[in-house]
Amino acid sequence: MYVEQIMSREVDTATEDMKISHVSRLMKEKGRRYLPVVDKDQRLIGMFGRKQLLQAEPSAITTLSVGEVNYLTSKVTVGQLMKRDPLSCPPGTLIETAGKMIREAKVACLPVVKDGRVVGIVSETDILDFFLDITGSTLPHSTRIAVRVPHRVRELANFLNVISDGGARIASVVSPLAESEKNQRIVIVRYLEGDHDAINSKLQTLGYELVTEDAS
């Protein structure tokens, strides 16, 4: 799947000549932690977030009056504090690639850019929601099991066939490979319907090690 399938398309933006007082109100009203900064053609030129907003706020030990503080902050613009040349991605970026970019760059979001223009934004929350979805963890009335399976050809297919033969509909399968366990792999399956007691009994009879089970 691609970023364009999970990104937020309704994007609030700022311009570099916007005053900090204005952008602060906008972020609070819209509940935004960050705003792409665009030029008159909606082309991305920067990012402005809470970190930059805090830079504009006076220290708690300032001797300035409220009126003086408000006057000074009313003169500061987004362009003076924004992060220039921000990391971004095109709509066709794989979701896992966007996740790696966010993790490695330690940023909260990526503007999604097409032909230089901002068409969306994908956040760490969007990516987390995606991974929760593909693991089936949001499915009601489902059963999750984790089983150790020999890491050999066709073993994964054989294991899944046991669950299907038990009358279950498989919703998701996750099976990361760990270097520390070259001869085995843990397969995490969430399925719907089926008799989980009978399925567990059959798996154990066949020699599979049941690690965890959760029926909800």
C-alpha positions in Angstrom: 0.0 0.0 0.0 1.0 3.6 -0.6 1.1 6.8 1.4 -1.7 8.3 -0.7 -4.1 5.6 0.7 -3.7 6.7 4.3 -2.5 10.3 4.2 -4.7 13.2 5.4 -5.9 15.2 2.4 -7.3 18.1 4.3 -4.1 20.0 5.0 -3.8 23.4 6.8 -0.8 25.4 5.7 1.1 28.5 6.6 3.0 31.1 4.6 6.4 32.4 5.5 5.1 36.0 6.0 2.4 34.8 8.5 2.9 36.2 12.0 3.5 33.8 14.9 0.5 35.0 16.8 -1.7 34.1 13.7 -0.2 30.7 13.2 -0.4 29.9 16.9 -4.1 30.6 16.8 -4.5 28.5 13.7 -2.7 25.5 15.2 -4.8 25.7 18.4 -8.1 26.0 16.5 -7.3 23.2 14.1 -5.6 21.0 16.6 -2.4 20.8 14.5 1.0 20.0 15.8 2.7 21.0 12.6 1.9 23.0 9.4 3.6 22.8 6.0 4.8 26.2 4.9 4.0 27.0 1.2 4.5 29.8 -1.3 1.8 31.5 -3.4 1.8 28.5 -5.7 1.3 26.0 -2.9 4.8 24.7 -3.3 6.4 23.4 -0.1 9.2 25.6 1.3 9.3 24.7 4.9 7.7 23.1 8.0 6.5 24.9 11.1 5.6 23.0 14.3 5.3 23.3 18.1 9.1 23.2 18.4 9.4 26.4 16.4 6.4 27.9 18.2 8.2 27.4 21.5 11.2 29.2 20.2 9.1 32.3 19.8 7.6 32.2 23.2 9.4 34.2 26.0 11.2 32.6 28.8 9.3 32.0 32.1 11.8 34.4 33.8 11.5 37.2 31.4 11.1 40.7 32.9 9.1 41.9 29.9 5.5 42.9 30.5 2.6 41.1 28.8 2.2 44.0 26.4 5.9 44.0 25.5 5.8 40.2 24.9 2.7 40.4 22.7 4.3 43.3 20.7 7.5 41.4 20.1 5.8 38.1 19.1 3.5 40.0 16.8 6.6 41.0 14.8 8.0 37.5 14.4 7.1 35.6 11.2 6.9 31.9 10.3 9.7 32.4 7.8 12.1 33.4 10.5 11.7 30.2 12.5 10.4 27.5 10.1 12.5 24.5 9.2 13.6 24.9 5.6 13.9 22.1 3.0 11.9 19.7 5.0 11.8 15.9 4.4 8.8 15.0 2.2 7.6 12.1 0.1 5.5 11.6 -3.1 2.0 10.0 -2.9 3.4 6.7 -4.4 5.8 6.1 -1.5 5.3 2.7 0.2 3.9 3.1 3.7 6.7 1.1 5.3 9.3 3.4 3.5 7.5 6.5 4.9 7.6 4.9 8.3 11.4 4.3 8.1 11.9 7.9 6.9 9.9 9.2 9.9 11.8 7.0 12.3 15.3 7.7 11.0 14.7 11.4 10.7 12.9 11.6 14.1 10.1 13.7 12.7 6.4 13.6 13.5 5.1 13.7 9.9 6.0 14.0 6.2 4.3 16.4 3.8 3.2 14.5 0.7 4.2 16.4 -2.4 3.2 16.0 -6.0 4.9 18.2 -8.7 6.2 20.4 -5.8 2.8 21.0 -4.3 1.5 19.8 -1.0 -1.3 17.3 -1.6 -1.5 15.7 1.8 0.4 14.9 5.0 1.2 11.5 6.6 1.9 11.4 10.3 3.4 8.8 12.7 -0.2 8.3 13.9 -1.4 7.5 10.4 1.3 4.9 10.0 0.6 3.4 13.5 -3.1 3.1 12.6 -2.1 1.3 9.4 0.0 -1.3 11.1 -2.7 -1.8 13.7 -5.1 -2.4 10.9 -3.0 -4.9 9.0 -2.4 -7.0 12.1 -6.2 -7.2 12.5 -6.0 -5.9 16.1 -9.0 -3.7 15.6 -11.3 -6.6 14.5 -14.0 -7.5 17.0 -14.9 -11.1 17.8 -11.6 -12.4 16.5 -9.0 -14.8 17.8 -5.2 -14.1 17.9 -2.7 -16.9 18.2 1.1 -16.9 18.1 2.7 -20.2 17.2 6.3 -21.4 16.7 6.6 -22.9 13.2 9.7 -24.6 11.8 11.4 -22.3 9.3 11.2 -24.7 6.4 9.7 -24.7 2.9 5.8 -25.1 3.0 5.6 -25.1 6.8 3.9 -21.8 6.9 1.3 -22.9 4.4 0.8 -26.2 6.2 0.2 -24.3 9.5 -2.3 -21.9 7.9 -4.1 -24.8 6.3 -4.7 -26.3 9.8 -6.5 -23.1 10.9 -8.6 -22.9 7.7 -9.5 -26.6 7.9 -10.9 -25.8 11.4 -13.5 -23.6 9.8 -11.8 -20.3 10.5 -11.4 -17.3 8.2 -7.9 -15.9 8.4 -7.9 -12.1 8.8 -4.1 -11.4 9.1 -0.8 -13.1 9.2 2.4 -11.5 10.6 5.6 -13.5 10.7 8.8 -11.5 11.2 12.1 -13.4 10.8 14.6 -13.1 13.7 18.3 -13.8 13.2 18.4 -15.3 16.7 16.0 -18.1 15.6 17.2 -19.4 12.3 15.4 -22.7 12.6 12.0 -21.4 13.8 9.7 -18.5 13.3 6.9 -17.1 15.3 3.7 -16.7 13.2 1.0 -14.4 14.6 -2.4 -15.1 13.1 -5.8 -13.4 13.8 -8.8 -15.3 12.5 -12.6 -15.1 12.5 -15.1 -17.8 13.4 -13.9 -21.4 13.8 -13.6 -23.4 17.0 -10.4 -22.1 18.6 -10.3 -25.0 21.1 -10.5 -27.6 18.4 -7.9 -25.7 16.3 -5.5 -25.4 19.2 -5.9 -29.1 20.0 -5.2 -30.0 16.3 -2.1 -27.8 16.3 -0.7 -29.3 19.4 -1.4 -32.8 18.2 0.7 -31.9 15.1 3.5 -30.7 17.3 3.2 -26.9 17.0 4.1 -24.9 20.1 1.4 -22.4 21.0 3.0 -19.3 22.4 0.0 -17.1 23.2 -3.8 -17.0 22.5 -6.3 -14.2 22.9 -9.9 -14.6 21.9 -11.8 -11.3 22.0 
